[in-house]
Amino acid sequence: MADEYTTTFEKLWVEFRARWCDSHDLGGALAFSHERVKIPMFHRVVQVDVDEEQVDKLIDDALQLFREKNFDCAFTLSPLNRPADLAQRLEQRGFTLGLQPLAMVCDQPAEPLKPGPAVVTVSDETEYDIWADVMCRSFTNPPAMGEVGRSVLCIPQVRRYLARVDGEPAGTTLLYSQYGMGYLDAVGTLPQHRHKGVATALVTRAVEDSRALGNRWATLETDSASLAEQVYKQRGFRTTHYRHRYIKTTR
């Protein structure tokens, strides 16, 4: 089950991110970039699968690509990467371990929530601009992220959720369903509405909908040792694997 889950998670995650970004074939790895949205989420190397003797060339090609893009070079590693010592090879080339995201799965959803101040609804396409504005402001992302996301997120495989507190937009998440997996993303809360149970209500609703849609797994990615990780654990999520991020400046 673990191998099947991990393979499905990585496949879904890469395909979903590829919808947002420009993709570059590095011959044994995939790189993402974006000309308009200059954020780390849209710039990284993934799916590394090369022989030992090809590693240095791959790293050189990745550094050159991101040097041309005027952005730092980052590798997001998963248990499926080859060779197995890729992290050590990156460190030898001057990369440093940055964020340590982890993948989580909800095997046993927590008990239903008691009514709280946050009211969560599925956000239709007419509300997309509101949803995108709240999402971008929650993460301090540039507004362009919402603009380029319209064609990515307004598709049948995606449900967008908007939480309101006292009728005021307060937070967002989305559920992307593919391959029997429901992937939660963009779980964000505006600063003035934090510590009101907004994220908890959003995640609970998305997990319930994922199960109702027949998905085998409800999953997400978050930073280790974060407040968000604790929220997810309280709602029945557990860690399945780490997705370490190694970074080297190109500027």
C-alpha positions in Angstrom: 0.0 0.0 0.0 2.8 2.4 0.9 4.6 2.0 -2.5 1.3 2.4 -4.4 0.4 5.4 -2.3 3.8 7.1 -2.7 3.8 6.5 -6.4 0.3 7.9 -6.8 1.1 10.9 -4.6 4.2 11.9 -6.5 2.5 11.4 -9.9 -0.5 13.5 -8.9 1.6 16.2 -7.3 3.9 16.6 -10.3 1.0 16.6 -12.8 -0.9 19.2 -10.7 2.1 21.5 -10.4 2.8 21.1 -14.2 -0.6 22.5 -14.9 0.6 25.8 -13.4 4.1 26.0 -14.8 6.3 25.8 -17.8 8.0 22.3 -17.9 11.5 21.6 -19.0 12.8 18.1 -19.8 16.3 17.8 -18.3 16.9 14.3 -19.5 16.1 12.3 -16.4 14.3 15.0 -14.4 11.6 17.6 -14.9 12.0 21.2 -14.1 9.3 23.8 -13.5 9.5 27.6 -14.0 7.2 30.5 -14.7 7.9 33.8 -16.4 5.2 35.8 -14.6 5.1 34.3 -11.1 8.5 34.4 -9.5 7.9 32.2 -6.4 9.7 29.0 -5.2 6.5 27.0 -5.6 6.8 27.5 -9.4 10.6 26.9 -9.7 12.1 23.5 -8.9 13.4 20.2 -10.2 11.5 17.0 -9.6 11.2 13.4 -10.7 15.0 12.7 -10.8 15.8 9.3 -12.3 19.3 9.0 -13.6 22.3 6.8 -13.4 25.2 7.7 -11.0 27.4 9.0 -13.8 24.7 11.4 -15.1 24.1 13.2 -11.8 26.7 16.0 -12.3 25.5 16.8 -15.8 21.9 16.9 -14.6 22.9 19.3 -11.8 24.9 21.5 -14.3 21.9 21.6 -16.7 19.5 22.6 -13.8 21.8 25.3 -12.6 22.1 26.7 -16.1 18.4 26.7 -16.6 17.6 28.6 -13.4 20.5 30.9 -14.0 18.8 31.9 -17.2 15.5 32.3 -15.4 17.2 34.5 -12.8 16.0 32.2 -10.0 17.6 30.0 -7.4 17.9 26.3 -8.3 16.0 23.9 -6.1 15.5 20.2 -6.1 12.4 18.6 -4.4 13.4 15.0 -3.5 11.1 12.1 -3.0 11.6 8.4 -2.0 11.3 7.6 -5.7 14.3 9.5 -6.8 17.3 7.7 -8.3 20.2 7.5 -7.4 19.5 7.0 -3.7 22.4 9.2 -2.6 21.1 12.2 -4.6 20.8 14.4 -1.5 24.5 13.8 -0.6 25.5 14.5 -4.3 23.6 17.8 -4.1 25.3 18.8 -0.9 28.7 18.1 -2.5 27.8 20.5 -5.2 27.0 23.3 -2.8 23.2 22.8 -2.3 21.8 23.3 1.2 18.8 21.7 2.8 16.0 24.3 3.0 12.4 23.5 3.6 11.5 20.0 4.7 8.0 19.4 3.4 6.2 16.2 4.2 3.4 14.3 2.6 0.5 13.3 4.8 -2.5 11.1 4.4 -5.8 10.9 6.3 -6.6 7.3 7.1 -9.1 7.8 9.8 -10.9 11.2 9.7 -11.4 12.8 13.1 -14.8 13.3 14.7 -17.1 15.8 13.1 -16.5 19.4 14.2 -18.9 21.3 16.5 -20.3 24.4 14.8 -17.9 27.3 14.9 -17.5 30.7 13.5 -16.2 29.5 10.1 -18.7 28.6 7.4 -17.3 26.6 4.5 -18.9 26.5 1.1 -17.8 25.2 -2.3 -16.9 28.2 -4.3 -18.2 28.3 -7.9 -16.5 29.9 -10.9 -18.4 33.2 -10.4 -16.5 33.6 -7.1 -13.1 32.7 -8.5 -11.7 36.2 -8.2 -12.7 36.4 -4.5 -11.3 32.9 -3.8 -8.0 33.8 -5.6 -7.6 37.1 -3.8 -8.0 35.4 -0.4 -5.7 32.6 -1.3 -3.0 35.0 -2.6 -3.2 37.3 0.4 -3.2 34.4 2.9 0.2 33.2 1.5 1.4 36.7 0.5 1.7 35.5 -3.0 1.6 37.9 -6.0 -1.9 38.5 -7.5 -0.6 37.1 -10.8 -0.7 33.6 -9.2 -4.5 33.9 -9.0 -4.7 35.1 -12.6 -2.7 32.3 -14.1 -4.4 29.8 -11.8 -7.9 30.4 -13.3 -7.4 27.9 -16.2 -5.7 25.4 -13.8 -8.3 25.5 -11.0 -11.6 26.0 -12.8 -11.7 22.4 -14.1 -14.0 19.5 -13.1 -11.2 17.8 -11.1 -10.9 20.7 -8.7 -13.2 21.9 -6.0 -12.4 25.2 -4.4 -13.6 26.0 -0.9 -14.1 29.4 0.7 -14.5 29.9 4.4 -16.4 32.9 5.8 -16.4 34.3 9.3 -19.4 36.6 10.0 -20.0 36.7 6.2 -16.5 37.9 5.4 -14.2 35.8 3.3 -11.6 34.4 5.6 -9.8 31.4 4.1 -9.4 28.9 1.2 -8.5 25.4 0.3 -9.0 23.2 -2.8 -9.4 19.5 -3.5 -7.8 18.1 -6.6 -9.1 14.6 -7.4 -7.2 12.2 -9.7 -6.2 8.5 -9.7 -8.4 7.8 -6.7 -6.6 10.4 -4.6 -7.9 13.7 -3.2 -5.1 16.2 -2.8 -5.7 19.2 -0.6 -3.8 22.4 -1.5 -3.9 26.2 -0.8 -5.1 25.8 2.8 -4.7 29.4 3.8 -6.3 31.9 6.3 -6.2 35.7 6.2 -4.2 37.1 9.1 -7.1 38.8 10.8 -9.1 35.5 10.9 -6.4 33.1 12.2 -6.9 31.1 15.4 -10.6 30.9 14.8 -10.7 27.3 13.4 -10.9 28.4 9.8 -8.2 26.0 8.5 -9.6 23.1 10.6 -13.1 23.7 9.1 -11.7 23.9 5.5 -9.7 20.7 5.9 -12.5 18.8 7.5 -14.9 19.7 4.7 -12.4 18.8 2.0 -11.7 15.4 3.5 -15.4 14.7 3.8 -15.9 15.5 0.2 -12.9 13.5 -0.9 -14.4 10.4 0.7 -17.8 11.2 -0.7 -16.3 11.4 -4.2 -14.9 7.9 -3.7 -11.2 8.8 -3.4 -9.1 6.1 -1.8 -6.8 8.6 -0.1 -7.1 12.2 1.1 -3.6 13.7 1.1 -1.7 17.0 1.3 1.8 18.4 1.7 2.9 20.8 4.5 6.1 22.0 6.2 7.4 19.8 9.0 7.2 21.1 12.5 4.7 23.8 11.5 1.4 24.8 13.1 -0.3 23.5 10.0 1.2 20.0 10.6 -0.4 20.0 14.1 -3.8 21.0 12.7 -3.7 18.2 10.1 -2.7 15.6 12.8 -5.6 16.7 14.9 -7.9 16.0 11.9 -6.6 12.4 11.4 -3.6 12.9 9.1 -0.3 11.1 9.5 3.1 11.6 7.8 3.9 9.2 4.9 7.2 10.6 3.6 9.4 13.6 3.4 10.0 15.7 0.3 13.2 17.5 1.2 14.1 20.7 -0.7 17.7 21.4 -1.6 18.6 24.9 -2.8 21.5 26.7 -4.4 21.7 30.3 -5.4 22.4 31.0 -9.1 22.7 34.8 -8.7 
